[in-house]
Amino acid sequence: MIRLIGAALVAAGAGWLGFQAAGSLRRRVGAIRQMAEGLSLLERELELNAAPLPQLMALGAAQGEGPARELFQGCLQGLDRLDREDFPSLWRRLAAQRQELGPEGQALLLPLGGVLGRCAGQRQLERLSAARRALEELAGRLEEDSRRQGRVYQVLGLSGGAFLVILLL
């Protein structure tokens, strides 16, 4: 009886690992989509109102979700300390902390720090739009990979668990 319970727990654990791995792929796609939506908010505000940088960051912090909100909130708080750290460095540091975006998502965000609040409104708008589109394309590719690899991870977890059960019994 104890062996059977142990085998069931091992199988469940292996299956759980597979489903967790698949879930992490889906979470990365969601985080990248949230960041793209956050950039879209900034893009609209810049296009309609030509808002200054503090107003853009405040809007992003108030209306953004997930990693976008956290990035914009950090930037908004960092604007008070521009005498110690310039905005491009602040943006790069905070964007690099967004681990949920993965290296590709972070790389797409990094150049924006040198443009936001420093260039003409049209150039800022162009860069925001380009970064948003690139994030959306990345999310599309990762979503397709997530579907394929997610199923593989789930099947591997379940079959690995079943294999371990056979070995244990």
Residue pairs with C-beta under 8 A, 6 or more apart in sequence:
3 168
3 169
4 169
6 168
7 164
7 165
7 168
7 169
8 165
10 161
10 164
10 165
10 168
11 158
11 161
11 162
11 164
11 165
12 161
13 161
14 157
14 158
14 160
14 161
14 164
15 154
15 157
15 158
15 161
16 157
17 157
18 153
18 154
18 155
18 156
18 157
18 158
18 160
19 153
19 154
19 157
21 150
21 153
21 157
22 146
22 149
22 150
22 151
22 153
22 154
25 142
25 145
25 146
25 149
25 150
25 153
26 146
26 150
27 100
28 100
28 101
28 102
28 105
28 142
28 146
29 139
29 142
29 143
29 146
30 66
31 66
31 67
31 98
31 100
31 101
31 105
32 101
32 102
32 105
32 135
32 138
32 139
32 142
33 135
33 136
33 139
34 64
34 65
34 66
34 67
34 68
35 66
35 67
35 68
35 71
35 98
35 101
35 105
35 109
35 135
36 132
36 135
36 136
36 139
37 64
37 65
37 68
38 60
38 64
38 65
38 67
38 68
38 69
38 71
38 72
39 68
39 128
39 131
39 132
39 135
40 132
41 59
41 60
41 63
41 64
41 68
42 56
42 59
42 60
42 72
42 128
43 125
43 128
43 129
43 132
45 51
45 55
45 56
45 59
46 56
46 121
46 124
46 125
46 128
47 125
49 55
50 121
51 59
52 117
53 79
53 87
53 116
53 117
54 76
54 79
56 116
56 117
57 72
57 73
57 75
57 76
57 79
58 72
58 76
59 72
60 68
60 69
60 71
60 72
60 75
60 76
61 69
61 72
61 73
61 76
64 71
64 72
66 100
67 98
67 100
67 101
70 98
71 94
71 95
71 98
71 109
74 90
74 94
74 97
75 87
75 90
75 91
75 94
78 85
78 87
78 90
78 94
79 87
82 90
85 93
87 113
87 116
87 117
87 118
88 113
88 114
88 118
89 113
90 113
91 109
91 110
91 112
91 113
91 116
92 110
92 113
95 106
95 109
95 110
95 112
95 113
96 106
96 110
98 105
98 106
98 109
101 109
104 138
105 135
105 138
108 131
108 134
108 135
108 138
109 131
109 135
111 127
111 131
112 127
112 128
112 131
115 123
115 124
115 127
116 124
116 127
116 128
117 124
119 127
